[in-house]
Amino acid sequence: MESMYYIGLDIHKKIIAFCIKTVSGRVIKRGTVSATRQALNAWLEELPRPWMVAMEATLFTGWIYDFLKPHAHEIKVAHPEMLKAITAAKKKNDQDDAEKITDLLRVNMLPECYMMPAELRELRRILRYRNHILRTAVKEKNKISGLLMEVGATYNKKRLHGKKYFAELLDHIENVPESVLNMLKLSRSNLEIFTDIQKRLVQTIKENNLIRERVKRLQTIRGVGEITALTWVLEIAEPDRFSSIAQAVSYCGLCSAQKESAGKEYRGPISKKRNKHIQTILIEAAKLAPYWNPQLAEVHKKELATGNKNKATLAVARKLVAYMLAVDKNKKDFQII
């Protein structure tokens, strides 16, 4: 495409370095622009047309991607880890990084990564915020237990966070400083607020028409609950981007990294290159799913016979991925054939 102009962006919080080249590699312009919508609007007016643009996936990429998409002939996002391996150099600065991205785009060697549709990204942001709130609520529970243990108070561990039992405990507890009682009341108040917030966030997400049917279909798999189904839908987004179960398993972080040299293969621990959000949920789901699903119980039993409980949990998690990928791709309720 001889008339196309290629643009590479190196994005930061306050500025964006850019480089514009022709297909032959001739530099048209280099520079920086403020990372604001107003500045980008003015910058767009100066660009030669038509143009395609590439940028590295960062915290700031999402809104810039959405802002530029209507104006670009094509827009691509580069995988940070793979980009780092390709462009490693002794000399590094923003302008050079932008030029390297431009060159990779120009010669069609950009290590592209998947960019989720904006609507799903918005729902995913809400779900991840819900998970953050839930972790904060757990910290409050631990703090309540810790305060009681510090002052030597006795309590029923299983009933501690029940509203009625907690109120009775505060009324009858003895030899506890007033400051500790105040902190217990404050922690309990925070816990109730966080619990209510996370429930409302989940309700908002699951009622969205964009994902409602998918979530319901996934829940036809015994052992797959509401949060597991929501996490799958919003972290995977489009299941057709995975051509095999093995690819989905790798993305979910349920396999080890492969190291092979001179005909010898070595498998280490579970790879850190994964989607940590869906990995956590799948592992937790895999611990409970065998109690509800006979097929998963059989998988767990078979792997447990080797004597490794963690491997058994991983095997169940991988089978869950296979089930959910099949249901999501076929758009049919789960059935055992």
C-alpha positions as CSV (number, residue, x, y, z in Angstrom):
1,M,0.0,0.0,0.0
2,E,2.3,2.7,-1.4
3,S,0.2,5.7,-0.2
4,M,-0.2,4.5,3.4
5,Y,1.5,6.3,6.3
6,Y,2.7,4.3,9.3
7,I,2.7,5.7,12.8
8,G,4.3,4.3,15.9
9,L,3.3,5.6,19.4
10,D,5.2,5.3,22.6
11,I,2.6,6.1,25.3
12,H,3.2,7.6,28.7
13,K,1.0,9.2,31.3
14,K,1.5,12.8,30.2
15,I,3.1,12.6,26.7
16,I,3.0,10.4,23.6
17,A,6.1,10.2,21.4
18,F,5.3,9.5,17.8
19,C,7.1,8.7,14.5
20,I,5.5,8.8,11.0
21,K,7.0,7.0,8.1
22,T,6.1,6.1,4.5
23,V,6.1,2.4,3.3
24,S,9.7,2.9,2.1
25,G,10.9,3.9,5.5
26,R,11.3,7.7,4.9
27,V,10.6,9.7,8.0
28,I,7.8,12.2,7.6
29,K,7.7,13.5,11.2
30,R,8.8,12.8,14.7
31,G,7.8,14.5,17.9
32,T,5.6,14.4,21.0
33,V,2.0,15.3,21.8
34,S,0.3,15.7,25.2
35,A,-1.7,12.7,26.3
36,T,-5.0,14.6,26.3
37,R,-8.0,14.4,24.0
38,Q,-7.7,18.1,23.1
39,A,-4.1,17.8,22.1
40,L,-4.7,14.6,20.1
41,N,-7.6,16.2,18.3
42,A,-5.2,19.0,17.1
43,W,-2.6,16.4,16.2
44,L,-5.1,14.4,14.1
45,E,-5.7,17.4,11.9
46,E,-2.1,17.6,10.9
47,L,-1.7,13.9,10.0
48,P,-1.2,12.9,6.3
49,R,-3.9,10.4,5.1
50,P,-4.5,7.5,5.0
51,W,-2.6,6.2,8.1
52,M,-2.4,3.2,10.3
53,V,-1.0,3.3,13.8
54,A,0.5,0.9,16.4
55,M,1.1,1.2,20.1
56,E,2.3,-0.9,23.0
57,A,-0.3,-2.3,25.4
58,T,-0.1,-0.2,28.7
59,L,-2.4,1.1,31.3
60,F,-3.2,4.2,29.1
61,T,-3.7,2.3,25.8
62,G,-7.4,1.7,26.1
63,W,-8.8,5.2,25.9
64,I,-6.2,6.3,23.2
65,Y,-7.1,3.2,21.2
66,D,-10.8,4.1,21.3
67,F,-10.1,7.7,20.6
68,L,-8.0,7.0,17.5
69,K,-10.0,4.1,16.1
70,P,-12.6,6.1,14.1
71,H,-9.9,8.1,12.4
72,A,-7.4,5.3,11.5
73,H,-7.3,3.0,8.5
74,E,-6.2,0.3,10.9
75,I,-5.0,0.3,14.5
76,K,-2.9,-2.3,16.2
77,V,-1.7,-3.0,19.8
78,A,1.7,-4.7,20.4
79,H,2.3,-7.3,23.1
80,P,4.7,-5.7,25.6
81,E,6.8,-8.9,26.4
82,M,7.3,-9.8,22.8
83,L,8.0,-6.3,21.8
84,K,10.6,-6.0,24.5
85,A,12.4,-9.1,23.2
86,I,12.4,-7.8,19.6
87,T,13.4,-4.2,20.3
88,A,16.0,-4.8,23.0
89,A,18.9,-2.3,22.6
90,K,21.6,-0.5,24.5
91,K,20.2,2.9,23.6
92,K,16.6,3.5,24.6
93,N,14.5,6.6,24.6
94,D,10.9,7.5,23.7
95,Q,11.6,8.7,20.2
96,D,13.6,5.5,19.4
97,D,10.8,3.3,20.8
98,A,8.2,5.1,18.7
99,E,10.4,4.6,15.6
100,K,10.9,0.9,16.3
101,I,7.2,0.4,16.6
102,T,6.7,2.2,13.3
103,D,9.2,0.0,11.6
104,L,7.7,-3.2,12.9
105,L,4.2,-2.0,11.8
106,R,5.6,-1.0,8.4
107,V,7.2,-4.4,7.6
108,N,4.3,-6.3,9.1
109,M,6.3,-7.8,12.0
110,L,4.5,-6.2,14.9
111,P,3.8,-8.8,17.7
112,E,0.1,-8.0,17.9
113,C,-2.0,-8.7,20.9
114,Y,-5.8,-9.0,21.2
115,M,-7.7,-5.8,22.0
116,M,-11.1,-6.4,23.6
117,P,-14.2,-4.5,22.4
118,A,-14.8,-1.3,24.4
119,E,-18.1,-2.5,25.8
120,L,-16.6,-5.7,27.2
121,R,-13.6,-3.7,28.6
122,E,-16.0,-1.5,30.5
123,L,-17.8,-4.5,32.1
124,R,-14.4,-6.2,32.8
125,R,-13.3,-3.0,34.6
126,I,-16.4,-3.2,36.8
127,L,-15.8,-6.9,37.6
128,R,-12.1,-6.3,38.5
129,Y,-13.2,-3.5,40.7
130,R,-15.7,-5.8,42.4
131,N,-12.8,-8.3,43.0
132,H,-10.8,-5.5,44.6
133,I,-13.7,-4.6,46.9
134,L,-14.0,-8.3,47.8
135,R,-10.3,-8.5,48.8
136,T,-10.7,-5.4,50.9
137,A,-13.7,-7.0,52.6
138,V,-11.6,-10.1,53.4
139,K,-9.0,-7.8,55.0
140,E,-11.6,-6.3,57.2
141,K,-12.7,-9.8,58.3
142,N,-9.1,-10.7,59.1
143,K,-8.7,-7.4,61.0
144,I,-11.8,-8.2,63.2
145,S,-10.4,-11.6,64.0
146,G,-7.0,-10.1,64.7
147,L,-8.3,-7.5,67.1
148,L,-10.3,-10.1,69.1
149,M,-7.2,-12.4,69.3
150,E,-5.0,-9.5,70.5
151,V,-7.2,-8.9,73.5
152,G,-7.7,-12.5,74.3
153,A,-11.4,-12.6,73.5
154,T,-13.1,-15.9,72.8
155,Y,-15.5,-16.2,69.8
156,N,-17.1,-18.7,67.4
157,K,-15.0,-18.6,64.3
158,K,-17.7,-19.9,62.0
159,R,-20.3,-17.4,63.2
160,L,-18.1,-14.3,63.8
161,H,-19.1,-12.4,60.7
162,G,-22.8,-13.0,61.1
163,K,-24.6,-9.8,61.9
164,K,-26.7,-11.1,64.8
165,Y,-23.8,-13.0,66.4
166,F,-21.4,-10.1,66.1
167,A,-23.9,-7.7,67.8
168,E,-24.3,-10.2,70.7
169,L,-20.6,-10.7,70.9
170,L,-20.0,-6.9,71.4
171,D,-22.7,-6.8,74.1
172,H,-21.3,-9.6,76.2
173,I,-17.6,-9.4,75.6
174,E,-15.5,-8.6,78.7
175,N,-12.2,-7.0,79.5
176,V,-11.8,-5.3,76.1
177,P,-10.5,-1.7,75.9
178,E,-13.0,0.9,74.5
179,S,-10.6,1.6,71.6
180,V,-10.8,-2.0,70.4
181,L,-14.6,-2.0,70.6
182,N,-14.7,1.2,68.5
183,M,-12.3,-0.4,65.9
184,L,-14.4,-3.6,65.8
185,K,-17.6,-1.5,65.2
186,L,-15.8,0.5,62.5
187,S,-14.4,-2.7,60.8
188,R,-17.9,-4.3,60.9
189,S,-19.4,-1.2,59.3
190,N,-16.8,-1.2,56.5
191,L,-17.4,-4.9,55.9
192,E,-21.1,-4.4,55.5
193,I,-20.5,-1.5,53.1
194,F,-18.0,-3.5,51.0
195,T,-20.2,-6.5,50.9
196,D,-23.2,-4.5,49.7
197,I,-21.1,-2.7,47.0
198,Q,-19.7,-6.0,45.6
199,K,-23.3,-7.5,45.4
200,R,-24.6,-4.4,43.5
201,L,-21.7,-4.5,41.1
202,V,-22.3,-8.2,40.3
203,Q,-26.0,-7.4,39.8
204,T,-25.1,-4.6,37.4
205,I,-22.8,-6.8,35.3
206,K,-24.9,-10.0,35.0
207,E,-28.0,-8.0,33.9
208,N,-26.2,-6.6,30.9
209,N,-27.8,-7.7,27.6
210,L,-24.4,-8.1,26.0
211,I,-23.3,-11.1,28.1
212,R,-26.5,-12.3,29.9
213,E,-27.1,-15.3,27.6
214,R,-23.5,-16.4,27.6
215,V,-23.3,-16.4,31.4
216,K,-26.5,-18.4,31.6
217,R,-25.2,-21.0,29.1
218,L,-21.9,-21.4,31.0
219,Q,-23.8,-22.0,34.3
220,T,-25.4,-25.1,32.8
221,I,-22.0,-26.7,33.5
222,R,-22.3,-28.1,37.0
223,G,-19.7,-26.6,39.2
224,V,-19.5,-23.3,37.3
225,G,-21.0,-20.5,39.4
226,E,-22.0,-16.9,38.6
227,I,-18.6,-15.4,39.3
228,T,-16.7,-18.1,37.4
229,A,-19.0,-17.6,34.4
230,L,-18.8,-13.8,34.5
231,T,-15.0,-13.9,34.8
232,W,-14.7,-16.3,31.8
233,V,-16.9,-14.1,29.6
234,L,-15.2,-10.8,30.5
235,E,-11.6,-12.0,30.5
236,I,-11.8,-14.3,27.5
237,A,-14.2,-11.9,25.6
238,E,-14.3,-13.7,22.2
239,P,-13.7,-17.5,22.5
240,D,-13.1,-17.9,18.7
241,R,-9.7,-16.2,19.2
242,F,-8.5,-19.5,20.7
243,S,-8.0,-22.2,18.0
244,S,-7.5,-25.0,20.5
245,I,-8.1,-25.9,24.1
246,A,-4.3,-25.9,24.7
247,Q,-4.2,-22.2,23.8
248,A,-7.0,-21.3,26.2
249,V,-5.3,-23.4,29.0
250,S,-2.1,-21.5,28.4
251,Y,-3.8,-18.1,28.5
252,C,-5.5,-19.0,31.7
253,G,-2.1,-19.9,33.3
254,L,-2.9,-23.6,33.9
255,C,0.3,-25.0,32.3
256,S,4.0,-24.7,32.8
257,A,6.4,-23.0,30.5
258,Q,8.2,-25.3,27.9
259,K,11.9,-25.3,27.8
260,E,13.4,-27.5,25.1
261,S,17.0,-27.7,23.9
262,A,19.2,-30.4,22.3
263,G,16.3,-32.8,22.2
264,K,15.7,-32.4,26.0
265,E,12.5,-30.9,27.3
266,Y,12.0,-29.4,30.7
267,R,8.8,-28.3,32.3
268,G,9.1,-25.9,35.2
269,P,6.4,-24.5,37.6
270,I,3.2,-22.9,36.4
271,S,4.1,-20.0,34.0
272,K,3.8,-16.4,35.2
273,K,2.9,-15.3,31.7
274,R,-0.9,-15.6,32.0
275,N,-4.1,-13.8,32.8
276,K,-3.9,-13.8,36.6
277,H,-7.5,-12.7,37.0
278,I,-9.1,-15.7,35.4
279,Q,-6.4,-18.0,36.7
280,T,-7.3,-17.2,40.3
281,I,-11.0,-17.8,39.8
282,L,-10.5,-21.0,37.9
283,I,-8.3,-22.5,40.6
284,E,-10.8,-21.6,43.3
285,A,-13.6,-23.0,41.2
286,A,-11.7,-26.2,40.6
287,K,-11.4,-26.8,44.3
288,L,-15.2,-26.9,44.7
289,A,-16.4,-28.1,41.3
290,P,-15.8,-31.9,42.0
291,Y,-18.4,-31.8,44.8
292,W,-21.0,-30.8,42.3
293,N,-19.9,-32.4,39.0
294,P,-19.4,-36.2,38.7
295,Q,-17.2,-35.9,35.6
296,L,-14.9,-33.4,37.3
297,A,-14.9,-35.6,40.5
298,E,-13.7,-38.5,38.4
299,V,-10.9,-36.3,36.9
300,H,-9.9,-35.2,40.4
301,K,-9.9,-38.7,41.8
302,K,-7.8,-40.1,38.9
303,E,-5.2,-37.4,39.3
304,L,-5.3,-37.6,43.1
305,A,-4.3,-41.2,42.8
306,T,-0.8,-40.1,41.9
307,G,-0.6,-38.4,45.3
308,N,-0.5,-34.8,44.3
309,K,-3.5,-32.6,45.4
310,N,-2.3,-29.5,43.5
311,K,-2.0,-31.4,40.2
312,A,-5.5,-32.8,40.8
313,T,-6.9,-29.2,41.2
314,L,-5.0,-28.1,38.0
315,A,-6.4,-31.1,36.1
316,V,-10.0,-30.1,37.1
317,A,-9.3,-26.5,36.2
318,R,-8.1,-27.5,32.7
319,K,-11.2,-29.6,32.2
320,L,-13.3,-26.7,33.2
321,V,-11.6,-24.6,30.5
322,A,-12.4,-27.3,27.9
323,Y,-16.0,-27.4,29.0
324,M,-16.5,-23.6,29.0
325,L,-14.7,-23.1,25.7
326,A,-16.9,-25.7,24.0
327,V,-20.1,-24.2,25.4
328,D,-19.1,-20.7,24.5
329,K,-18.0,-21.6,21.0
330,N,-21.0,-23.8,20.2
331,K,-23.5,-21.4,21.8
332,K,-25.4,-24.4,23.3
333,D,-26.1,-25.5,26.9
334,F,-23.7,-28.1,28.3
335,Q,-24.5,-31.7,27.7
336,I,-22.6,-34.9,28.4
337,I,-22.5,-37.1,25.2
